[in-house]
Amino acid sequence: MKYFDYAASCPLDGEAEKAYLKASAEYYGNASSLHDAGDKARQLLEHCRREFARFFGVSKNGIYFTSGGSEGNFLSIQALLSASPKKGKHIVTGMAEHSSVANTMEKLKQAGYEVTYLPLRPDGRIDPDCFGDALRDDTVVASIQHGNPEIGTIQPIEEIGRLCKEKGILFHSDCVQTFGKSDLTTISPFVDSLTISGHKFYGPKGVGAVYVNPALAWKPFYPGTTHENGFRPGTVNVPGIAAMAVAAKKAIQQMEMRTKHFTHLRQTFMQSLAPAESTFIVYNADLPSTVGMRVKGLEGQFVMLECNRRGFAISTGSACSVNLQTPSKTMTAMGIAGKEAKEFIRISFGRETSGEDVKRLGETLVNIANKKSASALPITGK
């Protein structure tokens, strides 16, 4: 099976695996315990905290470790709401946000908040003017993803962040898709919180990191929580965090090289689609590792299953919502509805992906498209 779903999850890096095993065997104490074994684990934990502060370009006092992007998004938004200097119950977010953000918004609506959802332009980005028009005197928090998980566009976080600061609105950004592919130090000054998840950059599953501006006087969502300075309950996963830190450092060191690799793969893939070019719609992306596209006239789930049958693992969008049998949120946010929205598929590359693998996948998609075209031809003869 050739894997083309790295935007959903990556295999564990070998060096990260070794770090996990070493930390599990040698740093097994509870980092909150006062004995020497606990102190040893705590020192490793704080080293990792300093590393992520450096990766983000922020103070280590704002770094907290979580179980991943979904929990991180939920707790970050709750922290910002508790710390807002303004009174109000209005939130602005995007129509194409990850389900963890979208579901948090639904829960907040039940608590009396009003949520404004912004569409995407045809280029897959939120219009900053549209964002500015949506802000009100009672807007307290905004949450806009840094990188779209389905088509790979990057949102204008700096511009949106400036608008929020002018209005005294706290701003969260889901950076799960962009860490290790884009320099987060360029956007961290413009957000009040951001979230990443280890398994998106070859770290382990079940671990993530959050930055919350330490100048904010946020309140713990879970009363009485002591771990991670009250940010989340539960014994801290020191081995997972250590492994994630190793994978993160490697991802940042190799970012420029990987970007060139992914750009070449995307070009090769596009060339391989040329024999049936008119059948495909491929959306522009800022992250070359993510290809969001449609095969005209074919439902995405059918194309995904056909690819799977032929030995290629692709997806029909964000892995957290593919079982809902609903159109891609990104397509809907871009104004693409009905059957066309359900045609969407996502292909994403990893560091193991080769040019030959990409070429073969393109040929497979052309074959699937041509079979569809042939079956649509009228029957002639006697």
C-alpha positions as CSV (number, residue, x, y, z in Angstrom):
1,M,0.0,0.0,0.0
2,K,1.4,3.4,-1.0
3,Y,0.4,5.9,1.6
4,F,-0.9,9.4,0.5
5,D,-2.6,10.5,3.7
6,Y,0.2,12.3,5.7
7,A,-2.1,15.2,6.4
8,A,-4.1,12.8,8.6
9,S,-1.2,11.1,10.3
10,C,2.5,10.2,9.9
11,P,4.4,7.2,11.0
12,L,6.6,7.6,14.1
13,D,10.1,8.8,13.3
14,G,12.9,6.3,14.3
15,E,14.8,8.8,16.5
16,A,11.5,9.9,18.1
17,E,10.8,6.2,18.9
18,K,14.1,5.8,20.6
19,A,13.5,9.0,22.6
20,Y,10.1,7.6,23.7
21,L,11.6,4.3,24.8
22,K,14.5,5.9,26.6
23,A,12.2,8.4,28.5
24,S,9.8,5.6,29.4
25,A,12.7,3.5,30.9
26,E,14.7,6.2,32.5
27,Y,12.4,9.2,33.1
28,Y,9.4,7.2,34.4
29,G,8.6,9.3,37.5
30,N,5.6,11.5,37.7
31,A,6.8,15.0,36.8
32,S,4.6,16.4,39.6
33,S,6.1,14.2,42.3
34,L,8.6,15.8,44.7
35,H,11.1,12.9,44.9
36,D,14.2,12.6,42.8
37,A,12.6,10.4,40.2
38,G,9.9,13.0,39.7
39,D,12.4,15.8,39.6
40,K,14.3,13.9,36.9
41,A,11.2,13.6,34.7
42,R,10.3,17.3,35.4
43,Q,13.7,18.5,34.2
44,L,13.2,16.6,30.9
45,L,9.7,18.1,30.7
46,E,11.0,21.6,31.2
47,H,13.7,21.1,28.6
48,C,11.0,20.1,26.1
49,R,9.0,23.2,27.1
50,R,12.0,25.4,26.4
51,E,12.5,23.7,23.0
52,F,8.9,24.3,21.9
53,A,9.1,27.9,23.1
54,R,12.1,28.3,20.8
55,F,10.2,26.6,17.9
56,F,7.3,29.0,18.3
57,G,9.4,32.1,19.2
58,V,7.5,32.7,22.4
59,S,8.0,32.6,26.2
60,K,8.3,29.1,27.8
61,N,5.8,30.3,30.4
62,G,3.1,30.0,27.7
63,I,3.8,26.4,26.6
64,Y,1.5,23.6,27.8
65,F,1.4,20.0,26.7
66,T,-1.9,18.3,25.7
67,S,-3.2,15.0,24.3
68,G,-3.2,16.5,20.8
69,G,-4.7,19.1,18.5
70,S,-8.4,18.5,19.3
71,E,-8.0,18.9,23.1
72,G,-5.5,21.8,22.5
73,N,-8.1,23.7,20.4
74,F,-10.8,23.2,22.9
75,L,-8.8,24.2,25.9
76,S,-7.1,27.2,24.2
77,I,-10.5,28.7,23.2
78,Q,-11.8,28.1,26.7
79,A,-8.7,29.8,28.1
80,L,-9.1,32.8,25.9
81,L,-12.8,33.2,26.8
82,S,-12.0,33.1,30.5
83,A,-9.3,35.7,30.0
84,S,-11.1,38.2,27.7
85,P,-10.7,41.8,28.8
86,K,-14.0,42.6,27.1
87,K,-17.6,41.7,28.1
88,G,-19.5,40.0,25.3
89,K,-20.6,36.6,23.9
90,H,-19.8,36.9,20.2
91,I,-17.1,34.7,18.5
92,V,-15.9,34.8,14.9
93,T,-14.5,31.7,13.2
94,G,-14.3,30.1,9.8
95,M,-16.7,27.8,8.0
96,A,-13.8,25.3,7.2
97,E,-12.3,25.0,10.7
98,H,-11.3,21.5,12.0
99,S,-14.1,19.6,13.6
100,S,-12.5,20.2,17.1
101,V,-13.0,23.9,16.7
102,A,-16.4,23.6,15.0
103,N,-17.7,21.3,17.7
104,T,-16.4,23.6,20.4
105,M,-18.4,26.4,18.8
106,E,-21.5,24.4,18.8
107,K,-21.0,23.7,22.5
108,L,-20.5,27.4,23.2
109,K,-23.7,28.3,21.3
110,Q,-25.5,26.1,23.8
111,A,-23.9,28.2,26.5
112,G,-25.3,31.4,25.0
113,Y,-22.6,32.5,22.7
114,E,-23.3,33.8,19.2
115,V,-20.9,32.5,16.5
116,T,-20.3,34.1,13.1
117,Y,-18.9,31.7,10.5
118,L,-16.9,33.2,7.7
119,P,-16.7,31.7,4.1
120,L,-13.6,31.2,2.0
121,R,-12.9,33.0,-1.2
122,P,-12.5,30.9,-4.3
123,D,-8.8,30.9,-3.6
124,G,-9.4,29.1,-0.3
125,R,-8.6,32.0,2.0
126,I,-10.7,34.2,4.3
127,D,-11.1,37.8,3.1
128,P,-9.6,40.0,5.8
129,D,-12.1,42.7,4.9
130,C,-14.9,40.2,5.5
131,F,-13.3,39.3,8.8
132,G,-13.1,42.9,9.8
133,D,-16.8,43.5,8.9
134,A,-17.8,40.5,11.1
135,L,-16.3,42.0,14.3
136,R,-18.6,43.7,16.7
137,D,-18.3,45.6,20.0
138,D,-19.2,42.3,21.8
139,T,-16.8,40.1,19.9
140,V,-14.5,38.5,22.5
141,V,-12.6,35.7,20.7
142,A,-11.8,34.7,17.1
143,S,-10.4,31.4,15.9
144,I,-9.0,31.0,12.4
145,Q,-6.9,28.0,11.3
146,H,-3.4,28.8,10.0
147,G,-3.4,26.1,7.3
148,N,-6.4,24.5,5.7
149,P,-6.3,20.7,6.3
150,E,-8.0,19.8,3.0
151,I,-6.5,22.0,0.3
152,G,-3.4,23.4,2.0
153,T,-4.1,27.2,1.9
154,I,-2.6,29.4,4.5
155,Q,-4.8,32.1,6.0
156,P,-3.7,35.7,6.5
157,I,-3.0,35.3,10.2
158,E,-0.9,38.4,10.6
159,E,-3.5,40.7,9.1
160,I,-6.3,39.1,11.0
161,G,-4.3,39.2,14.2
162,R,-3.6,42.9,13.8
163,L,-7.4,43.5,13.4
164,C,-8.0,41.6,16.6
165,K,-5.4,43.5,18.6
166,E,-6.9,46.8,17.4
167,K,-10.3,45.7,18.7
168,G,-9.2,44.0,22.0
169,I,-10.2,40.6,20.7
170,L,-8.3,37.5,21.7
171,F,-7.2,35.4,18.8
172,H,-6.6,31.6,18.5
173,S,-5.1,29.8,15.5
174,D,-5.1,26.0,14.9
175,C,-1.6,25.4,13.5
176,V,-1.8,21.6,13.4
177,Q,-1.3,21.4,9.7
178,T,1.5,23.9,9.4
179,F,4.0,23.1,12.1
180,G,7.2,21.8,10.5
181,K,6.0,23.1,7.1
182,S,5.8,26.8,7.9
183,D,7.7,29.0,10.3
184,L,5.4,29.7,13.2
185,T,7.7,32.3,14.6
186,T,6.4,34.6,11.9
187,I,2.8,34.4,13.2
188,S,3.2,33.8,17.0
189,P,3.4,37.6,17.7
190,F,-0.1,38.0,16.2
191,V,-2.0,35.3,18.1
192,D,-2.9,34.8,21.7
193,S,-2.9,31.0,21.4
194,L,-1.9,28.3,18.9
195,T,-2.1,24.5,18.8
196,I,0.0,21.7,17.3
197,S,-0.2,17.9,17.3
198,G,2.7,15.5,17.4
199,H,1.6,12.9,14.9
200,K,1.3,15.4,12.1
201,F,5.1,15.7,12.0
202,Y,6.3,12.2,12.7
203,G,5.9,12.4,16.5
204,P,3.7,10.0,18.5
205,K,-0.1,10.1,18.6
206,G,-1.8,11.3,21.7
207,V,0.5,14.3,22.4
208,G,0.4,17.9,21.4
209,A,1.5,21.4,22.5
210,V,-0.3,24.7,23.0
211,Y,0.9,28.2,23.4
212,V,-1.2,30.7,25.4
213,N,0.0,34.2,25.9
214,P,1.4,34.2,29.5
215,A,0.3,37.8,29.9
216,L,-3.4,36.6,29.9
217,A,-5.0,35.8,33.3
218,W,-6.8,32.7,32.0
219,K,-8.7,30.4,34.4
220,P,-8.5,26.5,34.3
221,F,-11.4,24.9,32.5
222,Y,-11.4,22.0,35.0
223,P,-11.5,23.3,38.6
224,G,-8.8,22.1,40.9
225,T,-6.5,21.1,38.1
226,T,-2.8,21.2,39.0
227,H,-1.0,19.6,36.1
228,E,0.5,21.9,33.4
229,N,-0.2,24.9,35.7
230,G,-3.9,24.1,35.6
231,F,-4.3,23.9,31.8
232,R,-5.3,20.2,31.7
233,P,-5.8,17.4,34.2
234,G,-4.0,14.1,34.2
235,T,-0.4,12.8,34.6
236,V,1.8,14.5,32.0
237,N,3.0,12.2,29.2
238,V,6.7,12.9,29.5
239,P,7.9,10.1,27.1
240,G,5.4,11.3,24.4
241,I,6.5,14.9,24.8
242,A,10.2,14.0,24.6
243,A,9.5,12.0,21.4
244,M,7.5,14.9,20.0
245,A,10.3,17.3,20.7
246,V,12.8,15.1,18.8
247,A,10.4,14.9,15.8
248,A,9.7,18.6,16.0
249,K,13.4,19.6,16.0
250,K,14.0,17.3,13.0
251,A,10.9,18.7,11.1
252,I,12.2,22.3,11.5
253,Q,15.7,21.4,10.6
254,Q,14.5,19.7,7.4
255,M,11.7,22.1,6.6
256,E,13.4,23.9,3.6
257,M,14.5,20.6,2.1
258,R,11.1,19.0,2.5
259,T,9.3,22.0,1.0
260,K,11.5,21.6,-2.2
261,H,10.8,17.8,-2.2
262,F,7.0,18.4,-1.9
263,T,7.0,21.0,-4.6
264,H,8.7,18.6,-7.0
265,L,6.2,15.9,-6.1
266,R,3.3,18.2,-6.7
267,Q,4.7,19.2,-10.1
268,T,5.2,15.5,-11.0
269,F,1.7,14.7,-9.9
270,M,0.2,17.5,-12.0
271,Q,2.1,16.3,-15.0
272,S,0.8,12.7,-14.5
273,L,-2.8,14.0,-14.7
274,A,-2.3,15.6,-18.1
275,P,-3.8,12.7,-20.2
276,A,-7.2,13.5,-18.6
277,E,-6.5,17.1,-17.5
278,S,-10.1,18.3,-18.2
279,T,-11.5,15.7,-15.8
280,F,-9.7,17.1,-12.8
281,I,-10.1,20.2,-10.7
282,V,-7.0,20.8,-8.5
283,Y,-7.1,23.6,-6.0
284,N,-4.3,26.0,-5.3
285,A,-2.3,25.4,-2.2
286,D,0.4,27.2,-0.1
287,L,1.5,23.9,1.4
288,P,2.8,21.9,-1.5
289,S,2.4,18.6,0.5
290,T,-1.4,18.8,0.3
291,V,-3.3,18.4,-2.9
292,G,-7.1,19.0,-2.7
293,M,-8.9,18.1,-5.9
294,R,-12.0,16.7,-7.6
295,V,-12.6,14.1,-10.3
296,K,-15.6,15.5,-12.2
297,G,-18.7,13.3,-12.0
298,L,-17.2,10.9,-9.5
299,E,-18.0,10.9,-5.8
300,G,-14.9,11.3,-3.7
301,Q,-15.6,8.2,-1.6
302,F,-15.8,6.1,-4.8
303,V,-12.5,7.4,-6.0
304,M,-10.9,6.8,-2.6
305,L,-12.2,3.2,-2.5
306,E,-11.0,2.6,-6.1
307,C,-7.5,3.9,-5.2
308,N,-7.5,1.7,-2.1
309,R,-8.4,-1.3,-4.1
310,R,-5.4,-0.6,-6.4
311,G,-3.0,-0.1,-3.5
312,F,-3.1,3.7,-2.8
313,A,-4.3,5.2,0.5
314,I,-5.9,8.7,-0.1
315,S,-8.7,10.4,1.7
316,T,-11.9,12.4,1.2
317,G,-10.9,15.2,3.6
318,S,-10.2,15.7,7.3
319,A,-9.9,12.4,9.0
320,C,-12.0,13.6,11.9
321,S,-15.1,14.0,9.7
322,V,-14.9,11.6,6.8
323,N,-17.4,9.1,8.4
324,L,-20.1,11.7,8.4
325,Q,-20.9,11.3,4.7
326,T,-21.3,15.1,4.4
327,P,-19.6,17.3,1.8
328,S,-16.1,18.7,2.5
329,K,-16.3,21.7,4.8
330,T,-13.8,23.5,2.7
331,M,-15.8,23.0,-0.5
332,T,-18.9,24.2,1.3
333,A,-17.1,27.2,2.6
334,M,-15.9,28.0,-0.9
335,G,-19.5,28.0,-2.2
336,I,-19.3,24.6,-3.9
337,A,-22.4,22.5,-3.0
338,G,-24.3,19.4,-3.8
339,K,-22.7,16.6,-5.8
340,E,-19.7,18.7,-6.7
341,A,-18.8,19.2,-3.1
342,K,-18.9,15.4,-2.6
343,E,-16.4,14.9,-5.4
344,F,-13.6,16.1,-3.2
345,I,-10.5,14.0,-2.5
346,R,-7.3,14.8,-0.7
347,I,-3.8,13.6,-1.5
348,S,-0.9,14.4,0.9
349,F,2.8,13.7,0.6
350,G,5.3,12.7,3.2
351,R,9.1,12.5,3.4
352,E,8.9,8.9,2.3
353,T,6.9,9.7,-0.9
354,S,8.8,9.2,-4.1
355,G,8.3,10.7,-7.5
356,E,7.6,7.3,-8.9
357,D,4.9,6.7,-6.3
358,V,3.3,10.0,-7.2
359,K,3.4,9.3,-11.0
360,R,1.8,5.9,-10.5
361,L,-1.0,7.5,-8.4
362,G,-1.6,10.1,-11.1
363,E,-1.8,7.3,-13.7
364,T,-4.3,5.4,-11.5
365,L,-6.5,8.5,-11.2
366,V,-6.4,9.0,-14.9
367,N,-7.4,5.4,-15.4
368,I,-10.3,5.7,-13.0
369,A,-11.5,8.9,-14.7
370,N,-11.2,7.4,-18.2
371,K,-13.3,4.3,-17.1
372,K,-15.9,6.7,-15.9
373,S,-15.9,8.5,-19.3
374,A,-16.1,5.3,-21.2
375,S,-19.0,4.0,-19.2
376,A,-20.8,7.3,-20.0
377,L,-20.5,6.8,-23.8
378,P,-23.8,5.9,-25.6
379,I,-24.1,2.4,-26.9
380,T,-23.9,2.1,-30.7
381,G,-24.4,-0.6,-33.3
382,K,-27.1,-3.2,-33.5
